[in-house]
Structures are given as C-alpha cells and as structure tokens.
Amino acid sequence: MANPAPKRKRLAPEERKEQILDVAAAMIRENGVSAVNMDRLGREAGISKPLVYVYFPNRIELLKSLLLREVQRFHRESGILASTAGPLEELVRASSRKMLEYVQEFGIVIQQLMLEPEVADVLEELDTKFQEQYKSYLAKRVRDEYGVDSEVAAAVVEVGLGLSDAAGAYLEQSDGDLDFIEDILTAMVMGSLERATARARSGKIRTPSRTKSAAE
C-alpha cells in the first residue's frame, strides 16, 4: 500500500510570505533572476500557483519585496551595530564583518536583483535616506573622536565607505577568507582615517575649494 502524501503544512500569512521569498532567493542563487516565475516558485515552495498570487500580485512585485526585505534587514542590523558599538575601531570592525557576511550570504541575490531596473527602483528613496543618516552618524563620530572639522570628517567617511565597497567586491570575486578580508578592511579604514585626520589637524590637508556662488 502506498504511503499517503504528506500534508501541506499550514503557515501563518507572514510566515508563508517569508517562505516564498526564501525560495525565490534560493532560486536566484542557483539559476539567476530569469529562473523565477510564479509557477515554478509555487512548485518549489510546495504550494499552488494561485496561492503565490495571494501574496504577490505579479513577479516584479515579488522580486521588489525580496530586494526590499534583504536591504531593510541589512540597514536594521547596521543601525543596531551603530547604536551599541563602543570605540570607533570597534564599530568599524563590527560593521565590516556585518557587511562582508551580508555579501557572502546575499551578495549574488542583491546583485542579480539590482540588474533589473523595474525591481531596483524600489530602493531609491529608502537607500538614499539610510545612507545619508549612516554617513552623518559616522562623520559625527570621526569629528568628535579625532578633533577635525565637519567637512574633513564627512570626506573621510565617504572615502572609507568606498573601501568597504571594494572589500565586498573582492570577497565576491576571490571567494576569499572572510576573517582575513575583515582584518584587511579594518586596518585600511582605521589607518587611512587616523592618517587623514592627523594631517588635517596639522594643516597638511588643504581646505576644500568652493565655487563663488557657494561661498556667497
């Protein structure tokens, strides 16, 4: 006698939505965004295609929800780090680690989704707001802890975040050791920060030039 088919597990609406997004992320990792369609997604999630449409009206909205979920999660966790870390070097190391782990786990998914213009536009306002707040917070920390003016602090932060982007790209390309890259990134950020602020305090960094209209 054949064994009865396993019963489909009933999930609360929010749990089911998260499950569908998890399955979509796994499909993108394995086969890219083009592999995601509502029919296959239903099969992979063990639910009917109509049920997928209950949670997401179409494929684009599903992909937007996935991108938004992952980026919001990263922003939320980064905010917690910023509010709980002690000295600036501790924050730099913790933030570097979080960013590298995020790239390692979700980098390919985010990269694939960001290549879809209809999907990526969901981040425009959210990401800009977060970046502005995060940069402002870091610049204030640099200004207060290293005794430089706000313009120097803002420039140091902007360049330091560029180093983080480069480290994330290197991790993706090299499939390298996360601990090693974390150490390299922390050393480079802190080294450049300390060198730049020391030179600024001693007057060896020129004052940013301003246009006539800006000065007026």
N, C-alpha and C positions, 0 to 999 in steps of 0.2 A: 504494500500500500504506500502510495507516495506521501511524503511529508507535506503538511499544509503550508501554503505560502506564508511567510512571516507577516504579521500585521504591521501596517504602516504606523509608525509612532506619531502620536498627536503632539504637536508643539503649540505653545502659546504663539500668537501672531508675531510678536517681536523676535522670538527665538526662530521661527520659521523664516522670517525675513533675513536674519543673520546667517542662517544655514544656506539659503540661496546665494547670498553674497559670498560666503566662504567657498561654495562650489564654483562660482564664477571666477574667483581669484585663482583657484587651483587649475581651472581650465586655461586661463591666460598664461600661467606659469609654464604649462606643458605645451600649449599649441598656439599661443598668441590670441589677441582680441578677436580675430576673424573666426576662431573656433566657437565663440559664444553665440548661440542662438537659443531662443526660448524653448524650442522642442527638445534639443539636446540637454539643455540646462535642467528641464523637468526630469528627464530620464536619469541624469547623473545625481540629482538630488533625491530621487525616489518618490517624486510627486507628479501629478498630472500637469500638462502644459497649461490648461486653464487656471490652475492654482497659482502658477508662476505669475500669470497676468493679474491675479487678485492683488499681488503685492507691487508689481511693477507694470505700468501700462504699456511699455514697449522696451526694446533692447537698449536704446540710448538712455532712457531714464534709469534702467538697471545699472548701466556702466557708470553713469554720473553718481548714483548712490554709492557704488563701490569706491570710486575715487574720493568722494567726499568723506566717506567713513574712515578711510585709511589716513587721509591728510588731517582730519579733525582729531583722530587718535594721537597722531604724532604731535600736533600742536598742544593738545591737552597734557600729554606726558612731558613735553618740553617745558610747559608752564609750571608744572609741579616741581620739576628739577630747579627751575629758576627761583622759585619761592622757598625752596628748602635747602639749597646748597649753601655751604659756608664761604670760605675764601674764593676769590675769582678762579684760581687754578683748579680748585675742586669742581667748580661749575663748568669750566672748560672741559675737564676730563669727563665728567658725567654726561655733558651734552654731546661730546664727541662720541662717546660709547653708544649713547642712545641713537644718534644719527646713523652710525655705522651698522648697528643691529637692524635698524629700520631698513636701510639699503639692502642688507643681506637678506632680510626676510621678504620685503615687499618691493624692492627696487625695480625688478623686471616688470611687476604688475603696474606700478605707477608709470614707469617709462612707456609701456605699451599704451596705457590709457591716455597719457598726455599727448600722444601722437594723433589722437582722434579730436579734431577741432570742436566738434559738436559736444564732446564729453569734457574737454579741458576747460571750456569757458565757465563751467560751474564753479571753478576755483578763483576766478579773477578777483572778486571782491574779498572773499574770505582770506585768501593767501596774502593779499596786499595788506590787509588790516593786521594780520598776525605778524608779518614781517616788520611792519612799522613799530608795533608795540614791543616786539622782541629786541629789535635794534636799539630802540630808545632805552630800554631797561639795561642792556649791556653797556651802552655808551655812558649811562649814568654811573654804572659800577666802575668803569675804567676811569672816568673823570674823578670820582671820589677817591678811589684807591691809589691812583698814580699822580694825582695833582696836576692834570693838564686841562686845557680849556675844552669846551664842548665840541668845537669843530674838529680838533685833533682826535678826541675820543670817538666821535662818530666815524671819522675816516678809518681809524684803527679797527673798529668793529666791522665796517664794511669789507675791508681787505681780509680780515680774519675769517669772516664767513665764506669768502671766496676760497680760502684754504680748505675749509670744510667740504665745500662742493667738489674740489679737486680730489680730496681724500676719498669721498664717496664714489667718484668715478673710477679712481684707481682700484678700489676694492672690487667693484663690478668687473673691471677688465682683467684683473690679475687673479681673481679668486684667492686673494691672499689671506694671511693670518690676521684676524681681526684685532687681537691683542697688540700685535706689532704695529699695525697701522694706527691704532688708538694712541700708542706711545709716541709715534712719529708726529701725528697731528697735534697732540697736546704740547709736545716740545716746540713745534714750529709756531703754533699760535702764541704760546707764552713767551717764547724767545723774541718773536717779532714785536709783540706787544711791549715787552719790557725795553727792548732796544729803541723802538719808536718813541715811547713816552719819555725815556731818558734824554734822547736827543731833542725832543720838543721842549723839555724843561730847561735845557742848556742853551736854547736858542738856535740849535743847528738845523731845525726844520723851518722852512720858510712859511710865513703866514699865507693862507690861501688867497689867491688873487681874486678880485671881484670886478665885475664889469661896472662901468659908470652908472648905469641905470640901477644896478643892485645897490651900489653904495648910496645913491640918492634916496 
